[in-house]
Amino acid sequence: MGFGSYDESEQQDQNAGDVDDNDGVTVHEHTHDGDVSFESDASQEELLDKLEDMK
């Protein structure tokens, strides 16, 4: 088998009519609108230093 060869038995007519529309992906299924907040005892300078260390 050379490059680009394929087994023709795998290329049979694949009927898309058997697809159930309910099996699709719902992209907004887990979409949430809200706020995220947190409290930290670290100063802004400490946080920026930590960020710089991670980079």
Secondary structure as GFF3:
##gff-version 3
##sequence-region A 1 55
A	DSSP	three_ten_helix	8	11	.	.	.	ID=ss1
A	DSSP	three_ten_helix	16	18	.	.	.	ID=ss2
A	DSSP	three_ten_helix	21	23	.	.	.	ID=ss3
A	DSSP	alpha_helix	44	54	.	.	.	ID=ss4
###
